[in-house]
Amino acid sequence: MIRTKDELLAQIKSEKRQNKNLFTSFFVDASCIDNAVCREAQNIFCSFDIPLNPSKKGDKLLFDKKSYASKANLLNAAGLIFGFCLYYAKDAGDTFKSFSDRFDFALNQYPNHIEFPQFDLNPGEEGEPKVSGIFSAQDIRKARDMAFATKTFYSAGRAVPWFLSVLKPLRITPSAFFADFSEWQRVNNCDYKSGFNAEKERHEAIEKMQLLFLEQKYEEKGKADMFTLVQDVVRVNGAMSRLCDDTSGKNPEIKLNTSYNPDDLFSEEVMDLEYFFENVCMEESKVRLFVTEDGPDYEIL
């Protein structure tokens, strides 16, 4: 892990000279991130992976939300890719409640992905979750399943552009949402124990899972009439992400039928779905999504 700003800047400048067009992932301490780092990083294709580590004071674990939020704001303002690495039951004093609090905080910072490094550990390796009097084996299983659900729905599902706006009408926290989704995965035999691997699935398959679960949650919360809007938002963003990710050239465009005008779906108003639903009229449309040299674009057919 890179722990100093000078070391990070040196590596970024080295990548700029040697591998400017190759994607590089930097595993960094949050303290390394500042405006100078963000300016340099805009010159290369990279991602920052930041561990969310609580600090220890006596017998208590403390988590500096203000500091991590300021770093996330810098990265978001610079348009840089970043993710958080979350751990559970690793440090003495950790509890499922504390992990859930860190989890909710992380999702609210708009990270491009959330990583859970403990998935890659072998039994007995340093960092393996440990049962304690305040973090039971059952709690560890719940945290593991919630983490697996997040890797499926959020990271593999490329949900960052729309997740928080879609979550807001449900009036639940990210941790509660993913605890429910982990149960949905268990019932549908695509959970951690089943051997399901979201990273090997086509994005369209993950999107189908997202929409099935979201439809269930919106019905459960008495918001079923909003699901048509939710479906449009998920589908147009999913299509854009697939186009941007496609380097084969075999999928130069995607055409979709939507229930709302795409100009509205790509507006800032969609960040508040309840306001959008109450104030924007449905307008059945057909949209062509495509990518130009300047980035993703669309036209209404």
C-alpha positions, -999 to +999 in steps of 0.1 A: +000+000+000+012+035-008+014+055+024+029+089+014+019+116-010+054+118-025+055+081-032+021+083-049+030+113-070+062+096-081+043+065-092+017+086-111+044+105-129+062+073-138+030+059-152+024+091-172+059+087-188+058+049-194+022+036-195-001+066-200-028+046-218-027+015-196-051+012-166-033+014-132-049+008-098-032+024-068-038+010-034-034+040-012-038+054+023-065+081+022-040+106+037-021+106+003-050+122-016-050+159-021-056+184-050-021+180-064-025+142-066-059+146-083-045+170-109-017+146-118-040+116-118-062+133-145-033+127-169-034+089-168-060+061-168-062+050-132-082+041-101-076+047-064-085+019-040-087+032-004-090+011+027-116+024+052-096+017+084-109+027+118-084+039+143-081+025+179-084+046+210-083+026+241-108-003+237-128+016+211-126+019+173-130+053+159-138+061+123-130+096+109-159+101+085-151+138+079-116+130+066-127+102+043-156+122+030-133+151+021-110+128+001-140+113-017-152+148-026-118+156-041-118+125-062-154+129-074-148+166-083-118+156-104-138+129-122-115+102-110-123+065-105-120+053-069-132+026-046-132+017-010-118-015+006-139-026+036-130-051+063-152-067+090-143-085+123-106-078+115-097-054+143-104-060+180-134-039+191-152-042+158-189-050+158-215-057+131-230-024+139-197-006+134-191-024+101-226-015+089-220+021+098-187+021+077-206+003+049-234+029+048-209+057+049-189+042+020-219+038-003-230+074+003-197+087-012-204+075-047-175+051-050-172+033-084-167+000-066-165-015-031-139-042-025-138-067+004-102-081+004-111-108+030-128-128+002-094-136-012-078-148+021-071-184+029-080-197+064-054-186+089-041-157+069-036-123+085-067-102+082-091-132+083-124-123+102-122-134+138-151-144+160-152-124+193-176-117+221-190-087+202-187-100+166-203-134+165-199-161+138-234-154+128-225-117+124-195-126+103-217-146+080-242-117+077-213-093+069-199-117+043-232-122+026-239-085+026-204-079+011-211-106-016-244-090-024-227-056-029-201-071-052-229-085-073-254-057-073-233-025-070-198-033-084-206-059-111-239-042-117-223-009-123-249+008-102-229+039-090-247+065-113-281+056-100-279+036-068-285+063-042-313+080-062-331+046-066-325+038-029-339+070-015-376+064-021-373+030-003-363+048+029-338+022+039-300+023+044-276+007+020-267-020+046-304-029+050-308-030+012-279-053+007-288-075+036-322-080+019-305-086-015-283-112+001-314-131+012-328-127-023-296-143-037-299-172-012-335-179-023-326-177-059-295-199-056-270-172-066-255-164-032-220-169-018-225-206-010-238-214-044-205-206-061-221-178-081-195-154-096-209-121-106-177-110-123-181-138-149-217-129-157-227-107-186-238-073-174-273-079-189-278-108-166-268-088-135-292-060-147-320-084-149-314-095-113-312-058-102-346-051-118-363-082-104-352-073-069-360-036-072-395-044-085-400-065-054-387-038-030-407-010-046-439-032-043-430-040-007-426-003+002-458+007-015-440+024-044-449+001-072-462+029-094-426+043-095-410+012-108-415+021-145-393+051-139-368+030-120-366+005-148-359+033-174-331+048-152-314+014-147-317+003-183-304+035-199-275+038-175-267+001-179-267+004-217-244+034-216-220+015-193-219-015-216-212+007-246-183+025-228-169-008-217-170-024-251-136-025-268-145-051-294-163-027-317-191-053-322-216-032-302-214+003-316-249+013-305-279+001-284-315+010-290-340+011-262-377+018-258-383+040-227-415+052-209-399+086-203-382+111-226-344+104-225-337+141-222-355+139-189-338+106-179-304+121-184-312+154-166-302+163-130-338+160-119-335+122-120-313+124-089-345+129-070-368+102-083-398+112-062-397+148-074-392+135-110-421+111-107-444+138-094-434+165-119-423+148-152-448+134-176-443+100-191-435+101-228-429+068-246-397+071-266-371+052-286-335+061-280-302+052-297-273+052-274-238+053-289-202+063-281-182+090-300-146+101-296-158+127-271-176+101-250-211+085-247-241+102-264-277+095-274-304+106-298-341+102-297-355+083-327 
